[in-house]
Amino acid sequence: MTTSRRRQLADAIRVLAMDAVQKANSGHPGMPMGMADIAEVLWNDHLKHNPNNPAWPDRDRFVVSNGHGSMLLYSLLHLSGYPLSMDQLKSFRQLGSHTAGHPEHDLHLGIETTTGPLGQGLANAVGMALAEKVLATNFNRPGHDIVDHHTYVFLGDGCLMEGISHEACSLAGTLKLGKLIAFYDDNGISIDGEVHGWFTDDTPKRFEAYGWHVVPNVDGHNTDAIQQAIVAAKGQKDRPTLICCKTVIGFGAPNKQGTEATHGAALGADEVAATRKHLGWDHEAFVIPDEIRKGWDARQSGERRELEWRGRFDKYKAQFPDLASEYERRMRGELPNEWATQAKAYLTQAGAATGALATRQCSQQALNALGPHLPELLGGSADLTGSNNTNRKDSRPFTGDDPTGNYLHYGVREFGMCALMNGIALHGGLIPYGGTFLVFSDYARNAIRMAALMKQRVIYVLTHDSIGLGEDGPTHQPVEHVPSLRIIPNMTVWRPCDVAETAVAWIESIQHKDGPSILALTRQALPAQPRTAVQLDAIRRGGYVLKDCDGTPEVILIATGSEVALAVEVAGVLQQQGKKVRVVSMPSTNVFDAQDEAYRNEVLPRNVKCRVAIEAAYPEGWWRYVGDHGAVIGMKTFGASGVAKELFKHFGFTADHVVKTVEHSLQSVR
């Protein structure tokens, strides 16, 4: 293909981007116009994909980490034949359109992940490349490379300034993810202007130090140079590649290119007209000539590529039928046929447990029981394995030199870990879980939020969940974390009180396909609670009656996690005083709130006005359960350093204090 022909194809991206932003009077034309030449070479000569089947398992993954340049992605998808119409491009950034201001995960349209918070798309890409390496090791056999694709990611200065880029890229080099190829849009411009005043890193040396293969100083508008860089990158087997592309932001806009004026605003009608003239583009807004469309259309070539792969997969299936069936199951996201039976058997076992155990240890028991039956379960921890208890008896570390493992040592990289897990989940074929202390969910918060936004099955094992961790003090004692995590849309938070509730939390989290789950677990031992079979089954409903009285209760005590045992103790005291008391354990308010009204009223009858909620966390969320006449015993201050037992007493989590609170509430009701 001639250079002039390639430039015409790239210019189609430029004009679509500037026209859509101009029509919306909102958006970021500079990046799409600057990276158009790179995208043209990658998509037309290298990217393995099929617009007719965006979910083809062995497709290359393409991520736009600098997601403000979303019109680049939308233009590519439209031009190459994905079901993203021109009307959708004309509706850029408008309510109800598929062309949101930043890309939002929609595999049907070819959008692999939601990006916008800078650096996270890069970390997602690392997770996708990691998933490819894991699955290739699991399923490929000599002469049968059925898992064999690359992950490509576009990124900008902003992505590299974000700290998550260090966390993710350092680990990518260590894990030797050779099929990860990143294109750095080195245009020297961010929102505030020329970045030399605040970003002077030697990026090539930085990535070389990570163990990456680096191609520096590539002219991002020279198609031959781009081509050579990609070929060199694809030749790497054990090192991810960073291709540093020198580009001009807003390329083609004669009066604004190379400046921050093209970064985050429409070019303006005069500059749009001048750009058309400068590029020699003689067509009206949103008009793409047929010969340009033909040059982009990837439907036939994509279909051929997938058919070729399916032919190879059929041969693989004939030789390895069990492996092929397992691969197909896992890529569909389905659990094994025997899963329900195994989960039920373990829950029965957990329900019969006695004694006391920290719920972080209960979690490890669940992993030991359930994990061996779920080969897709990929665990890890941010350097807290021994504290989170996230490893299991059959855990083997995944390393750059030994990709046969099923456990990842993420290092002290909470944010990176969670963003990588998003990429792993998005790739398909694996269910990722990762651990850290609950208080450090703050470091990872935005990646956790993105998992919820994308409704991805990611499981967070967040231990040391309250002042019960003791001597480490308030810096490590989460107070506001559980309540704040509960209010994230699509998030399910479990705070179990013992081995049975922890078993349910794990089972439900594994089965929940439509969003992430958090397991908030204790450091300290908690007693196993006796239950009937009906109560054991009711745990999955998020809230249930754990201990009851004859007739209508006078008092309802509601508690979660480590405070359930306290509620049971208080119920015993009150019953000795002749009061009718019900204890409701509520391991997941999110799940309980999703139950039908009849069930919720059965557990928390409206005619019982004296209700007291107990949780060693910020109390605000509990008022909707206790009502105007109720009370909440929680934490309105930070914790303190001291022995856990003394801390609970100091902050009012004692039977005496709860009894007095109940008595006061009863008086107000009367």
PyMOL commands that set and color helices and strands:
alter all, ss='L'
color gray80, all
select helices_A, chain A and resi 3-24+30-45+67-80+86-90+107-109+120-139+157-161+163-174+195-197+203-210+223-234+260-262+269-279+290-296+299-319+321-332+339-351+359-373+385-388+414-427+438-454+467-472+481-486+499-511+533-541+563-576+589-593+597-603+620-626+644-650+655-669
alter helices_A, ss='H'
color red, helices_A
select strands_A, chain A and resi 61-64+151-156+180-186+189-190+193-194+213-219+241-246+356-358+377-381+407-409+431-437+459-463+492-494+517-521+525-527+544-547+555-559+581-585+610-614+631-633
alter strands_A, ss='S'
color yellow, strands_A
deselect
rebuild
show_as cartoon
